């Protein structure tokens, strides 16, 4: 059985609320529970104070009233027992780091980069209300476009968002099912949230009628979500308040991911009467944050030498290169030669090396890259397909992201970075051995808090297994190695353990074995992701019968974790090192929910532990 249920709830609530949020108790009553039911609650409130330049500071408060549901979630942090099964507690500091990573990853799904400055867990103990407060900054919440400030509240990948939302609700149902004494008893969770976007003083919302509405999504089986959007005044400034009430019951859902997407209304908030950002470096910081998490636009409104221009991405590449050179040479002249930008033709295709990921560029190499871009565009009037560098060939879009990150660093530190780790934008493709690979997959090779890559133990196992040759055979052999060499713990111990702890103990449940497998694959350079969910069975045996939930149809739900590994030239392959299955999925028809780890979550985990990239 998997662990970390509280993290699941926060991850789900933050992702959902980032799209649409809440103060619903002031407007409509909570739904009445069925006659024979258990009801649990989760409340949160988030306020964004948006600065004139589009950045923001956020305050977040969450409370889960004392209940057996709250206790279950707290156990993964404090330790204890569930029905006689031991739970390994990770402690307050690790819990705080997990929360920070979840917050960062949840907002990254919406193309927002946040830096958590404070996260406090209060009353972390069984039998108490659980309270968590946090503060963070948003690099660029609003951006300047077509003469207006615009906040885009929409996931970068809407299809993945809809699919994950449904599976997260199913996972919550799986957790709720643990509290059913019999199939006729219905469990209900009410997630009540408010998100307030407080605009800069003097800002006026464009088309206020479009920002005032209400709608309901019916997931089936009594699970519903009510959204309310309205405008109000807070502290003498206009604010958009997003209210959300999600009621989750233990009855099965009937809506599909496609239907959910069709019935979801994403929001853009536009406002005016706030000065535009006249500094090229200010705009560069915001664009870099957007590109880093996959929200690319075809063109950008920027200010060059005090003139507002709409630049294509390839024109922006050119002027970003000029800005890098200007900073390095302590230049004082204008970026423009005249009042109009130079025309830049885009390439027919873009090519970049997969293996350049996370390699380091020095300041001199960065400037040489900028000069190469400048000279090639000046001589041809066209953006190159690829740009040679000491770390390999890079795509124009990746060179643009690199320049913008360096300009942003100069804005904050006053100097260009002495060393800069290369990051590709997560869009498009990179080349690995002549094979096109989606660029976002590079982030699935990063380490996490509980997936520790590059250690001596991991490298030793890889060196032994790699004698088998092809990547697919290696991945299968590694799955078999974990299955054979890491025994299942008896008695069962729930909770989180690092991959190194698993290697030390030589025992581990499904989550532990999956994390160890991820450490092996990612260290070997193969993208890999964790998959968690609930499996449904007619009957289960001990020890799982002691920790299984019961559905309204009398079926048993048991948490499980496994993995998927990406083989270049083939795609994602199933791997369950707990059961020893590779490629074939023996329990495919038993899957009630499956949540695939996203690349944003992996990046957030990495940056929380090792620092920002």
Secondary structure, DSSP 8 states (H G I E B T S, - for coil): ----HHHHHHHHHHHHHHHS---GGGTS------SSEEEEEEEEEEEEEE-TTS-EEEEEEEEE-SSHHHHHHHHHHH-EEETTEEEE---HHHHHHHHHHHHHHHHHTTT--EEEEEEEEES-STTS-EEEEEEEEES-SEEEETTEEEEEES-SSHHHHHHHHHHHHHHHHHHHGGG-SSTT-EEEEEEEEEEEEE--TT-EESSGGGG-EEEEEEEETTEEEEEEEEEEEETTEEEEEEEEEEEEESS-----HHHHHHH---EEEEEESS-----HHHHHHHHHHHHHTT---SEEEEEETTEEEEEEHHHHHHHHHHHHHHHHTT--S-S-SSSS----B--S----BGGGTT-EEEHHHHHHHHHHHHHHHHHHSB--S-B--TT--B-HHHHHHHHHHHHHHHHHHSS--SEEE----SSSEEEETTEEEEGGGGGGGS--SSS--S-HHHHHHHHHHGGG-SHHHHHHHHHHHHHHHSB--SS-EEE---HHHHHHHTB--HHHHHHHHHHHHHHTT--EEEEEEEEEES---TTGGGT-EE-TTS-EEEEEEEEEEEETTTEEEEEETTTTEES--TTGGGEEEEEE--HHHHHHHHHHHH---
